[in-house]
Amino acid sequence: VMGNSSEFQKAVKLVIDTVSFDKDSTVQVFEATIRVLGSLLSAHIIITDTKQPFGDMTIKDYDNELLHMAHDLAVRLLPAFENTKTGIPYPRVNLKKGVPPNSNNETCTAGAGSLLVEFGILSRLLGDSTFEWVARRAVKALWSLRSNNTGLLGNVVNIQTGHWVGKQSGLGAGSDSFYEYLLKSYILFGEKEDLEMFNDAYRNIQNHLRRGREACNEGEGDPPLYVNVNMFTGQLMNTWIDSLQAFFPGLQVLIGDVEDAICLHAFYYAIWKRYGALPERYNWQLQAPDVPFYPLRPELVESTYLLYQATKNPFYLHVGMDILQSLEKYTKAKCGYATLHHVVEKTKEDRMESFFLSETCKYLYLLFDEDNPVHKSGNKYMFTTEGHIVSVDERFRNSLWQDIFPGEEDSAEKVKPNELKAVNFSSNCNRVPDERRYLLPLKSNYMRQIDRMVGLI
């Protein structure tokens, strides 16, 4: 992203020479997929794409080593998908021995349902449908378990029985990237079924999770907020939101619901303004943190970046600078940046998650680097949930998985790259997605709304 080819080449060679997955180590399937598998695939795509605009990222005598490593890792993750009656994978697997004895039969919706982008890319690069098939089967299984009454999904499920252990439906931990990957799988692979699932999920979120006035900037009542509800009844389950939910305005930008994204982003930014960080959980009724630590999460920065790309309003540059200065002031340590143990007391933990570099710093850098090749590519690139760049092009539009799901060829209608169109959403979202809207400056009432929200918190 920075065009630093010498450091990129050095890092790639270091990984090729020193990394092995042949280890007696138990890993989380979800985290290994989005952090490790995704980074290997992204780097491989950049190295082998002769048209990529970032500079000379070629590796001398490169022989697809990163792709082979990605394949090796994915094969070691496959046992997680075996011996489950639903097809939903075990949450953990040992890289040498497979699923550990007495493994937990419970997994979260996001962990099991957010593997399709990385596994799908791998399948299509290799010409082997196995990996995409197991990931897609898990998504289909989760989707089939949604409530008949509300259409919502819970956040924890038993992989053997299909019973919901966690009945909370929300946008944060345990659920977030499931919705993100329904849309991003469609953007990348063009499978109409993925978009249909996303549209259905988005409507149900609007109908059951959204609280507050119908319009973002007009009418009486509180500003819009997405709450945690019981998946079967739609009834409120608690009065907190978590920091992971701050990704949702960015997702709304991708589907063209920019007005609602602006309003929701203002809520999270208001909390940041109060503490100089986002607490892991914030009780919106008590207006106080429920869980006070901040592990350098990127979600608010990501939404800020995408909103700036959509609106070009300098307000979001101001937000980015505010976040950057807070990170420098409160989290900087001798050898990196530290998790805040308590957002009020500003105490630190000796921990810096990998997503701080792959997402938080990357989105901040891109926010301010307006001439970056990513922005000049004409929507050629998409970010995975871990911030890894992948190209949106024809080679990922060739399905391999219909041979495993016979009879579904007709339903998997293809859409060409750059033909993504968001639907007209009912219930609070009757706004026609229009690319021209992305170029318009924010209206003054948007700014007033942001000021009001900051004042409320």
Phi and psi in degrees as a GROMACS rama.xvg file:
@    title "Ramachandran Plot"
@    xaxis  label "Phi"
@    yaxis  label "Psi"
@TYPE xy
-84.3288  -6.34471  MET-2
75.1958  16.0188  GLY-3
-88.0932  82.5465  ASN-4
-66.5964  -35.8669  SER-5
-65.5856  -40.7431  SER-6
-70.41  -37.987  GLU-7
-61.2814  -47.5571  PHE-8
-63.6172  -38.9129  GLN-9
-63.2702  -43.2534  LYS-10
-65.8545  -42.0163  ALA-11
-61.1808  -46.0573  VAL-12
-63.7609  -37.1908  LYS-13
-62.5968  -42.8622  LEU-14
-64.9928  -46.9683  VAL-15
-60.3877  -40.0558  ILE-16
-80.6867  -25.0166  ASP-17
-121.144  -18.0427  THR-18
-93.0545  133.182  VAL-19
-138.727  139.956  SER-20
-98.0116  3.58157  PHE-21
-81.7433  70.3701  ASP-22
-134.907  146.384  LYS-23
-80.2472  72.5509  ASP-24
-135.816  131.938  SER-25
-94.9035  125.449  THR-26
-123.369  159.266  VAL-27
-78.1961  127.885  GLN-28
-59.4257  -45.1054  VAL-29
-62.7459  -50.7833  PHE-30
-67.4065  -39.7132  GLU-31
-63.4544  -34.2262  ALA-32
-71.116  -52.9994  THR-33
-76.3843  -31.1346  ILE-34
-88.0563  -50.0202  ARG-35
-90.9696  -56.4344  VAL-36
-59.9119  -44.0346  LEU-37
-62.4169  -39.0406  GLY-38
-70.6767  -38.542  SER-39
-61.7991  -44.1281  LEU-40
-68.0399  -42.5473  LEU-41
-61.0741  -46.7944  SER-42
-63.9441  -40.4238  ALA-43
-61.0779  -42.8833  HIS-44
-63.3581  -42.0873  ILE-45
-63.4654  -43.6085  ILE-46
-62.5342  -39.5504  ILE-47
-94.7969  -4.99152  THR-48
-89.7122  106.73  ASP-49
-69.4553  -15.9283  THR-50
-100.229  1.37137  LYS-51
-64.3231  144.419  GLN-52
-98.2805  12.4239  PRO-53
-89.5017  -3.16969  PHE-54
117.736  -171.098  GLY-55
-79.8088  93.8619  ASP-56
-103.595  15.8283  MET-57
-69.8057  152.653  THR-58
-116.709  125.122  ILE-59
-59.0906  130.88  LYS-60
60.1574  26.3624  ASP-61
-65.5465  128.821  TYR-62
-125.06  46.8685  ASP-63
59.8178  29.9009  ASN-64
-59.6248  -40.3189  GLU-65
-66.5973  -36.3845  LEU-66
-66.2225  -40.1613  LEU-67
-64.2727  -38.4569  HIS-68
-66.2309  -40.9009  MET-69
-61.462  -41.9252  ALA-70
-62.1115  -45.5446  HIS-71
-59.4296  -45.2304  ASP-72
-63.4943  -45.7881  LEU-73
-62.117  -38.8353  ALA-74
-61.8543  -37.1508  VAL-75
-72.3312  -20.7264  ARG-76
-86.7137  -20.3321  LEU-77
-57.0016  -35.3457  LEU-78
-56.2978  -21.8892  PRO-79
-63.0722  -24.0094  ALA-80
-92.1205  -6.36121  PHE-81
-90.3663  154.841  GLU-82
58.6461  31.5245  ASN-83
-115.47  131.854  THR-84
-69.6001  -20.4762  LYS-85
-99.4264  -18.722  THR-86
90.0996  -6.03716  GLY-87
-79.2095  129.946  ILE-88
-75.3879  156.317  PRO-89
-61.7236  149.976  TYR-90
-74.6729  -23.6215  PRO-91
-134.272  152.538  ARG-92
-148.059  144.683  VAL-93
-87.5137  130.975  ASN-94
-65.5078  -20.0735  LEU-95
-104.441  -37.4416  LYS-96
-109.001  -4.60821  LYS-97
86.8342  -153.875  GLY-98
-68.4722  125.708  VAL-99
-64.0301  150.293  PRO-100
-59.7339  149.491  PRO-101
57.4324  35.2304  ASN-102
-67.9931  154.141  SER-103
-66.492  130.355  ASN-104
-90.5325  9.0139  ASN-105
-113.786  139.378  GLU-106
-144.074  162.149  THR-107
-92.8882  157.643  CYS-108
-61.1051  -44.5891  THR-109
-65.1308  -42.3279  ALA-110
-62.8981  -39.0985  GLY-111
-88.4344  -25.68  ALA-112
-106.865  12.4418  GLY-113
-122.968  43.2113  SER-114
-112.746  -5.15077  LEU-115
-71.2098  -34.8242  LEU-116
-65.3767  -53.3599  VAL-117
-67.6091  -45.1979  GLU-118
-66.4907  -35.4383  PHE-119
-67.4652  -42.1629  GLY-120
-60.9188  -45.837  ILE-121
-59.5312  -46.9265  LEU-122
-58.1729  -43.1626  SER-123
-76.2397  -27.9195  ARG-124
-72.4013  -35.7883  LEU-125
-88.068  -20.6461  LEU-126
73.7207  27.7722  GLY-127
-124.726  112.841  ASP-128
-74.8495  -8.89789  SER-129
-53.5203  -48.7383  THR-130
-69.9915  -45.1219  PHE-131
-63.9362  -36.9859  GLU-132
-62.5601  -47.1869  TRP-133
-65.1441  -37.9804  VAL-134
-68.9548  -40.5212  ALA-135
-69.9509  -35.7045  ARG-136
-62.5742  -38.1833  ARG-137
-65.1372  -41.4753  ALA-138
-62.7263  -45.5597  VAL-139
-61.5933  -39.31  LYS-140
-64.3458  -46.1561  ALA-141
-62.3291  -42.8604  LEU-142
-62.1552  -35.6227  TRP-143
-70.5394  -16.8333  SER-144
-94.4639  3.75121  LEU-145
-66.5114  157.384  ARG-146
-64.7414  134.334  SER-147
-68.0094  -24.3486  ASN-148
-83.1397  -48.2613  ASN-149
-107.901  -19.7162  THR-150
78.6018  7.58668  GLY-151
-89.3796  159.094  LEU-152
-110.53  151.689  LEU-153
-82.6188  -168.999  GLY-154
-114.398  -11.8804  ASN-155
-139.024  130.162  VAL-156
-131.052  149.753  VAL-157
-84.3798  121.557  ASN-158
-73.8745  -14.0923  ILE-159
-93.9429  -42.0553  GLN-160
-97.0066  -22.4592  THR-161
78.0063  8.53953  GLY-162
-82.9368  142.373  HIS-163
-80.1828  118.293  TRP-164
-86.0278  -40.471  VAL-165
-107.077  115.27  GLY-166
-95.6128  7.73363  LYS-167
-77.0676  129.439  GLN-168
-112.58  121.72  SER-169
-156.393  -169.24  GLY-170
-108.17  -0.662979  LEU-171
-101.102  -142.416  GLY-172
-52.2797  132.447  ALA-173
93.2  -13.8409  GLY-174
-133.316  -31.1784  SER-175
-47.4301  -61.6712  ASP-176
-73.9164  -11.8758  SER-177
-59.9624  -47.463  PHE-178
-69.1824  -39.594  TYR-179
-58.6235  -42.0059  GLU-180
-80.8027  -19.4571  TYR-181
-61.2819  -44.7005  LEU-182
-73.544  -45.4429  LEU-183
-69.6886  -29.5032  LYS-184
-64.1322  -38.6126  SER-185
-66.585  -45.029  TYR-186
-57.4507  -42.0579  ILE-187
-80.7525  -45.0842  LEU-188
-102.301  -17.0854  PHE-189
73.876  18.873  GLY-190
-80.0492  116.27  GLU-191
-58.9216  -33.3123  LYS-192
-58.9973  -37.3166  GLU-193
-65.1043  -41.4287  ASP-194
-67.3243  -38.5268  LEU-195
-62.656  -41.2491  GLU-196
-64.4274  -42.7033  MET-197
-63.2457  -46.6474  PHE-198
-58.1488  -42.3828  ASN-199
-63.9116  -45.9804  ASP-200
-62.4675  -40.7049  ALA-201
-66.0608  -40.8046  TYR-202
-61.1185  -43.279  ARG-203
-67.3725  -35.2651  ASN-204
-63.1822  -44.9963  ILE-205
-64.0246  -37.7757  GLN-206
-74.813  -32.3389  ASN-207
-118.322  -24.3603  HIS-208
-101.328  -24.5494  LEU-209
-79.1199  130.644  ARG-210
-122.704  162.983  ARG-211
101.515  -174.426  GLY-212
-66.6919  158.03  ARG-213
-66.5613  -44.1881  GLU-214
-98.5173  149.148  ALA-215
-63.9069  -46.4216  CYS-216
-115.479  9.74866  ASN-217
-136.085  155.552  GLU-218
89.8199  177.472  GLY-219
-90.2578  164.628  GLU-220
102.681  176.78  GLY-221
-73.1612  156.656  ASP-222
-61.4064  153.336  PRO-223
-60.4327  145.7  PRO-224
-151.084  142.358  LEU-225
-104.635  121.012  TYR-226
-108.84  173.567  VAL-227
-96.0676  126.916  ASN-228
-128.849  166.489  VAL-229
-72.6893  126.889  ASN-230
-62.8493  -24.9964  MET-231
-90.5689  -30.5583  PHE-232
-112.63  -21.5496  THR-233
78.3682  7.57966  GLY-234
-81.3426  145.544  GLN-235
-58.2392  132.3  LEU-236
-102.251  -30.9512  MET-237
-158.79  178.811  ASN-238
-119.079  33.363  THR-239
-124.386  154.867  TRP-240
-119.378  156.947  ILE-241
-115.786  163.155  ASP-242
-64.4652  -25.1529  SER-243
-63.6461  -25.6286  LEU-244
-65.4135  -15.9996  GLN-245
-67.555  -6.23618  ALA-246
-73.4996  -22.4352  PHE-247
-64.5487  -38.7254  PHE-248
-57.0197  -36.8114  PRO-249
-64.3006  -39.4649  GLY-250
-65.992  -38.2883  LEU-251
-64.2088  -34.0159  GLN-252
-61.4313  -41.864  VAL-253
-63.2816  -28.2985  LEU-254
-101.915  6.06565  ILE-255
92.0256  4.84442  GLY-256
-90.8614  63.7249  ASP-257
-69.529  -39.6482  VAL-258
-59.0345  -47.8302  GLU-259
-65.1484  -35.5981  ASP-260
-62.4807  -42.2605  ALA-261
-59.2136  -46.0417  ILE-262
-66.2697  -45.4011  CYS-263
-69.3825  -39.3196  LEU-264
-58.3076  -38.9705  HIS-265
-60.5418  -33.6107  ALA-266
-64.3467  -46.9209  PHE-267
-69.7499  -37.6232  TYR-268
-64.993  -34.5765  TYR-269
-61.7133  -38.9911  ALA-270
-66.7002  -41.943  ILE-271
-59.888  -42.2803  TRP-272
-59.3698  -33.8711  LYS-273
-72.1279  -38.4283  ARG-274
-113.726  -12.0349  TYR-275
73.671  17.256  GLY-276
-174.36  167.619  ALA-277
-103.312  116.307  LEU-278
-61.7745  149.963  PRO-279
-57.2063  -39.9445  GLU-280
-132.243  138.417  ARG-281
-126.473  126.791  TYR-282
-86.9207  107.358  ASN-283
-73.7875  -17.0462  TRP-284
-81.5518  -45.0465  GLN-285
-82.7415  -14.1961  LEU-286
54.5779  51.9601  GLN-287
-155.671  154.556  ALA-288
-66.9553  137.601  PRO-289
-90.5797  -41.975  ASP-290
-124.764  112.274  VAL-291
-90.0886  4.10749  PRO-292
-89.5473  158.977  PHE-293
-134.923  106.865  TYR-294
-89.3597  35.5177  PRO-295
67.7589  32.6479  LEU-296
-63.3289  151.036  ARG-297
-98.9454  -7.00232  PRO-298
-58.1387  -43.442  GLU-299
-66.5307  -38.4153  LEU-300
-64.498  -42.9108  VAL-301
-58.7117  -46.8621  GLU-302
-66.4085  -36.1133  SER-303
-62.3031  -45.0988  THR-304
-61.1001  -47.4663  TYR-305
-67.962  -35.7753  LEU-306
-67.7712  -34.6529  LEU-307
-67.2166  -40.7839  TYR-308
-62.3877  -33.7557  GLN-309
-78.0635  -35.8775  ALA-310
-110.835  -25.191  THR-311
57.1766  24.2989  LYS-312
-82.5167  128.303  ASN-313
-64.5267  -11.1389  PRO-314
-54.9483  -37.7609  PHE-315
-74.7635  -23.7135  TYR-316
-67.2951  -37.8923  LEU-317
-63.3896  -42.9806  HIS-318
-60.7962  -45.9021  VAL-319
-60.5125  -41.261  GLY-320
-65.3892  -39.173  MET-321
-60.9464  -45.335  ASP-322
-64.4833  -44.4096  ILE-323
-60.2903  -44.3419  LEU-324
-66.6008  -35.6856  GLN-325
-64.616  -43.308  SER-326
-61.344  -43.6337  LEU-327
-64.3509  -40.6022  GLU-328
-74.4087  -41.6418  LYS-329
-106.533  -23.3454  TYR-330
-115.191  -12.7773  THR-331
-66.699  133.736  LYS-332
-128.773  178.741  ALA-333
-60.602  -40.2078  LYS-334
-117.329  27.3985  CYS-335
150.275  -146.601  GLY-336
-126.442  137.872  TYR-337
-108.405  145.308  ALA-338
-57.1306  135.825  THR-339
-82.7098  121.624  LEU-340
-70.9513  -32.2122  HIS-341
-147.86  119.418  HIS-342
-70.0993  -21.6006  VAL-343
-84.6028  -49.3784  VAL-344
-80.8357  -16.5292  GLU-345
63.4005  25.9122  LYS-346
-73.5355  152.149  THR-347
-112.156  157.803  LYS-348
-114.533  152.071  GLU-349
-82.8373  68.8949  ASP-350
-156.985  131.778  ARG-351
-134.192  106.333  MET-352
-66.194  151.956  GLU-353
-63.6149  -26.1332  SER-354
-69.827  -14.8622  PHE-355
-62.8134  -40.6715  PHE-356
-80.33  -44.9598  LEU-357
-73.9312  -20.8428  SER-358
-126.636  -61.6977  GLU-359
-55.6684  -52.5234  THR-360
-68.3661  -38.7263  CYS-361
-64.1573  -45.5586  LYS-362
-68.6229  -34.7945  TYR-363
-64.0213  -44.3898  LEU-364
-60.6438  -46.4299  TYR-365
-68.5024  -31.4459  LEU-366
-57.8234  -42.72  LEU-367
-91.7491  -18.087  PHE-368
-94.3163  81.5728  ASP-369
-69.0506  -21.1596  GLU-370
-96.9732  14.7177  ASP-371
-62.806  142.692  ASN-372
-53.78  -28.8222  PRO-373
-57.0283  -38.3643  VAL-374
-82.0407  -14.7984  HIS-375
-98.73  1.25757  LYS-376
-87.708  -4.35025  SER-377
69.2886  47.5498  GLY-378
61.4823  31.9651  ASN-379
-78.6377  -19.7702  LYS-380
-117.269  146.953  TYR-381
-127.935  148.52  MET-382
-98.9034  134.417  PHE-383
-72.3564  176.359  THR-384
-66.7152  -15.1212  THR-385
-104.42  13.9063  GLU-386
80.6593  12.2955  GLY-387
-83.9147  138.154  HIS-388
-85.3628  130.501  ILE-389
-131.26  145.53  VAL-390
-82.9492  141.912  SER-391
-97.0517  102.161  VAL-392
-148.517  176.504  ASP-393
-63.2003  -28.4194  GLU-394
-67.08  -17.5481  ARG-395
-95.5921  6.11016  PHE-396
-98.5486  3.38121  ARG-397
-96.3922  106.151  ASN-398
-70.4563  142.446  SER-399
-120.622  -7.3844  LEU-400
-94.3674  -6.92513  TRP-401
-65.2415  -24.5091  GLN-402
-67.6259  -20.302  ASP-403
-93.9602  -29.9128  ILE-404
-106.887  74.7579  PHE-405
-61.5412  145.985  PRO-406
85.2342  2.7878  GLY-407
-106.017  9.26281  GLU-408
-60.3166  -40.5752  GLU-409
-69.2582  -33.2473  ASP-410
-77.5976  -20.1537  SER-411
-92.4811  59.8568  ALA-412
-63.8358  136.65  GLU-413
-89.5313  147.956  LYS-414
-124.411  133.172  VAL-415
-71.1486  155.94  LYS-416
-55.2114  147.259  PRO-417
68.5544  14.9865  ASN-418
-111.685  16.5555  GLU-419
-64.9293  126.242  LEU-420
-129.595  126.089  LYS-421
-77.5929  153.975  ALA-422
-83.9371  167.466  VAL-423
-83.2816  109.879  ASN-424
-84.661  138.09  PHE-425
-85.5157  174.528  SER-426
58.3385  86.745  SER-427
75.5702  1.48655  ASN-428
-133.663  39.0695  CYS-429
-84.6447  52.7043  ASN-430
-116.125  129.924  ARG-431
-78.0562  118.46  VAL-432
-60.2179  129.167  PRO-433
-147.922  121.843  ASP-434
-58.0649  -27.6461  GLU-435
-65.1103  -28.1344  ARG-436
-65.2412  -27.0141  ARG-437
-65.6313  -22.9686  TYR-438
-93.5426  -7.15288  LEU-439
-79.6704  141.694  LEU-440
-68.6441  156.029  PRO-441
-63.3184  137.659  LEU-442
-69.684  158.896  LYS-443
-62.3398  -30.5045  SER-444
-70.4091  -25.8161  ASN-445
-61.5748  -45.6645  TYR-446
-64.7618  -37.8711  MET-447
-64.793  -38.9696  ARG-448
-61.9139  -42.7178  GLN-449
-63.1433  -42.9497  ILE-450
-60.7371  -41.4039  ASP-451
-64.0787  -41.3309  ARG-452
-65.9422  -43.4723  MET-453
-61.6008  -39.0724  VAL-454
-64.8026  -37.2016  GLY-455
-62.8857  -45.053  LEU-456
